Amino acid sequence: MDGQKFLKVILIIIAIIAGKLFSQHFITSTHYKTFKSEGGGFSIIIPTQNKSDIKTLNTPVGEVQIHMQLAHDRNLGIEFGASYFKIPEVLKSMMQNDGKNVFFENMINGMLKDCGGKLLSDKKVEFRNYRGKEYVIKTSDDKIIKVRAFIIKDTVYQLIVNCFPEDRDHRKIVNFFDSFDLIRT
């Protein structure tokens, strides 16, 4: 076989291999989309294969329904969650002043207890003019949970990511947190 034909055969083989690799990546990669929660009045970018769930908790101030949207990026091993719940009437007046800080404190203490974790960071964040908190927790199984929580009018919004330590600042996580938006207020 002369050099010209050999080069063509090599190029054809490379093209076939590249085509298979590309199609395999396309088939197995996780795609993201904008999810809109009409009931929660928000949108967020999450993996397309996600599920909705509603948990009812019995609390000292009555039942609270937590609406969740959960997704998993199988390639990266990152779990995403967005949830909201309405603040019970009895708590609304308490939340006006320092009640928000107490709420955030209780929320993070409950999460630390549930996951047997250690708080790595606690910082104030803002969405539009609404105060919130961002927490980073190292779990007992050496994973990282990042949480952003906001109280907007009578609703609590939580964005949660569970990932490996090396992925805590991955662009997919940054995009997830930054994509949160209200579709109505």
Summary of the structure (lengths in Angstrom):
residues: 185
radius of gyration: 22.0
end to end distance: 71.9
largest distance: 85.9
contacts: 502
relative contact order: 0.15
helix: 34%
strand: 44%
